[in-house]
Amino acid sequence: MEVGRVQDIASSALFSGSLPAEFVRPDTEQPGITTVKGQLLAVPVIDFKNPDEDSVIKAIDDASRNWGMFQIINHDIPNEAIAHLQAVGKAFFELPPEEKEVYAKPPDSKSVEGYGTKLQKEVDGKKGWVDHLFHIIWPPSAINFKFWPQNPPSYRAANEEYRKHLHGVVDKLFKSLSLGLGLEGHELKESAGGDKLVYLLKINYYPPCPCPDLALGVPAHTDMSTITILVPNDVQGLQAFRDGHWYNVNYIPNALVIHIGDQIEILSNGKYKSVLHRTTVKKDRVRISWPVFLEPPPEFEVGPHPKLVDQDNPPKYKTKKYGEYAYCKLNKIPQ
């Protein structure tokens, strides 16, 4: 069992008004110093219901090449389904510590599933101001319900309802990205795992922080997934790196934030860019986010798509099993 949950540390830290040293980032990372003030980054916003399909494909293609992220509105996931997902996730993190620890990630586990705090190898012993819960929500053969909270009682129903609506968004995103690359509509998803694609849900819980200008929730990173589909709560905290600077990303109620991940950058042979992003925290408010990482199965090999490689465009990335890629990424081992 892990010790030192950030949620518990936050209670004592807020009372004392001081931030434990292991959460203080270097000057080069501190958001109080490195964030562009007074300017929200207006990442592309794409209307998924635009009847002009070519326009949607072009917008997704442009955003994926030039930004690595975008937000989609009118995505056909009911607002009620999103609100229910958020309500049960928030309720889980408000349970007493001993109830949450029932779902703790086993210390010898090679999977990320479970309730936890530390995710990847820490650089210089610095920690992120966040606790999390991971569990797979699709496909059924990969789901382990022991990591799904039984309290609140509607937790499972809320997650299954959200997942049901998510499939259409996933298929449309992959089709649009595939067509944007000049491939057939089905080819990119097939090269990312096809029907075996894993939907890995994570809940990030960022408690109030006594010195938010000094800490980060999650430090700068790119997602190792193919695509990440993220639902935030209404507390701003997502930042993206653009033109050498860190900017706050604008919050749009009920929009889905889409991150291009490492595997799409690899499959596209660098045409689409995995977005460098991080999260900040607040002094007096809880921030929570619900990313779903769309991942190939661990044994599935990913490399530049053969149709995007030729004599003039040699492969820029190695082809390797996704499980090996993830292990190297989490342990800071060069790919």
Secondary structure, 3 states (H helix, E strand, C coil): CCCCCHHHHHHHHHHHCCCCHHHCCCCCCCHHHHEEEEEEECCCEEECCCCCHHHHHHHHHHHHHHCCEEEEECCCCCHHHHHHHHHHHHHHHCCCHHHHHCCECCCCCCCCCEEECCCCCCHHHCCCCCEEEEEEEECHHHCCHHHCCCCCCCHHHHHHHHHHHHHHHHHHHHHHHHHHCCCCCCHHHHHCCHHHCEEEEEEEEECCCCCCCCCCCEEEECCCCCEEEEEECCCCCEEEEECCEEEEECCCCCCEEEEECHHHHHHCCCCCCCCCEEECCCCCCCEEEEEEEEECCCCCEECCCHHHCCCCCCCCCCCEEHHHHHHHHHCCCCC
